Amino acid sequence: MKQTIQKNKFVELNYKVIDEKTGQVLSTVEFPLSYVHGADQVLAAQVTAELEGRAQGDVIEISIDGNLIFGARDEALVFTDRIENVPEEFREVGTKILMENEKGEPKEFIVTRMDDETLTVDGNNPLCGRDLVFKLEILTVRDATEEEIEAGTKVVDGPDIDVDPDRIVPI
């Protein structure tokens, strides 16, 4: 009998996020995503709720309003400036730029438009304001180990590395 997704089950899946109106694939995972159901909120609550009771091999599609996950679009986070005011390395659509507000809090912006005279950056999540379809393929469902439950995901043994805190260089 197949195991079903429930609390403390280890789950691996692939997913795509699709724009419901255009059918365009907006996001996809490069490697399977793994988590422990009920121990880690790696996925949106609406998606996690739909996975409950599903089994390995299931493929499901979930329609979600992007505003519920990523918030409503805020036009105050869209800025256009003259191209000569923007450093060369940022003059390409799709470039991500990390900026800080006056409180020193980081915020990621994406270059969304550019022409000969201006460049526009947008700090909104690219998925907000869209009707989305999450298409999920469940690859693995099994009992999670105690270590996995504690970590909320797969625990991989790696080299034991001792780090001298005096030698850490900030980036």
N, C-alpha and C positions, 0 to 999 in steps of 0.2 A: 504494500500500500504506500502511495506517495505521501511524503510529509507535506504539510501545508504551512504557509507562512502564519506565524503567531509569535507571541512574546518569546524572546530568547532563542529564536531560530536565526541561524546564519543564512543570509540571502546574498546571492550574486545575480546581477542582471545587467542587461544592455538596455539603453534607452535612446530615444530620439525625441526632440521637441519640434513639433511641426506647427506652422502658422495655419490655423484652421481655414482661413479665407483663401489663401493662395496655394496651400499645399507645400510650400517651401520648407525644407528642413533647416531649422534655425540653430540647432545644437544637437550634438551627438557625443556619446562617450567613446573615447579611443580604446579604453580597456574596460573590462567588466567592472562595475561598481559593486562593492561589497559592504554590507553593514549587518548589525545585529538588530533584528526587529524589536522595537520597544526600548532599546538601549541607546540608540543613536538617531538623531533627527537629521540625517544627511539629506533626506528628501522632504519635500513639502508635506505637511500633515494630510492634505487632501489626497496626495498620491499614496502615502503610507496606508491610509485607511482603505483605499481600493485594493491594495496588495494583500490585505488580511484575508486568510482562507484560500489563497491561490497556491498553485503547486508548480514544481519544476516543469518546464515545457510550455506553460501557459504564456500566451501573448495577449496583452490587454491594451486598450486605448482609453485614455481618460481625458475628457474635455475640461479645461480649466480656464477661467478668466485670469489672464496674466496679472491684473491689478491685485488680485487676492494674494498672490505670492510675492510680487515684486513692488507693490504699491502703485498708486496712480502716477501717471506721467506728470512731471513738474517742469513747466516751460522755463522757470527761473534757473534751471540747471543747463540751459542751452545758451552758448555764447558764440558770437561771431566777431572776428577781429580781422584787421587788414593783414594780408599774408606776410608783409614785410616785418610785422611784429612777432611772428612765430618762428622759432628756431627751425632750421632746415630739417633736422631729424624728426620733426613732428608733422611734416608736410606730406602726409600720405593718408588717404581714407583707410580707416580700420586701425590706425595707430592708437595704442592706449597710452594715456598720459596720467600719471599720478600727481595730484595737486593737494595742497593743504589749505584749509580755511584759516581764518584769523585765530582760531583756538588751537591750531596745529593738528587738527584731525584730518587724516588722509581720505581722499575721494578719488575714484578712478573716472576719468573722462575718456571718451572715444571720439576720434576725428570722424565726423559723419559726412561732411561736405567740404569741397574745396574747388575754387575756380582760380582764374588768374589774379584776382584781387582780394578774395576773402577766404577764410577757413573757419569752419564751424565745429565746435566740440559739444558733446552731449554727455551729461553726468547721469542720465536716467539709465536704468537697466534696459538693455535692448529688447527684453521680453515684456516689459510693462506696456499696458495699453493694447495688448493683443489677445485675441482668443486663441488659445493653445491646445494642442493635442499632445499628450505624453504617450508615446508608444513604447511599452516595456516588454521585454522578453526575459522571462525568469529562467536562469541557467542552473541555479543550485538552491536547494532548501535542505538544511540539515540542522541537527542540534548544535548550538554554539558551545564552545568550551567556556569554562569559567573565565579564562584570560580574555577571550573574545567578548564576553558579556561585559567585563570590566572596561575594556578598551572601546567597545561599541563597534568593532570591526575586526577583520582578520589580523591575527598577530603573526608576524613573520620574524623568525630568528635571524639576526644579522650579526655582524662583528661587534664585539664589545669594545667600545671606543672610550678611552679616558680623555677628557678635555681639560686642559689647563685654562681656567677662567681668565688668567692674566694674558693669555695669548689670543683671546677672541677679538677679532677686528669687526667693528660695526660696519654694516653695509648701507 
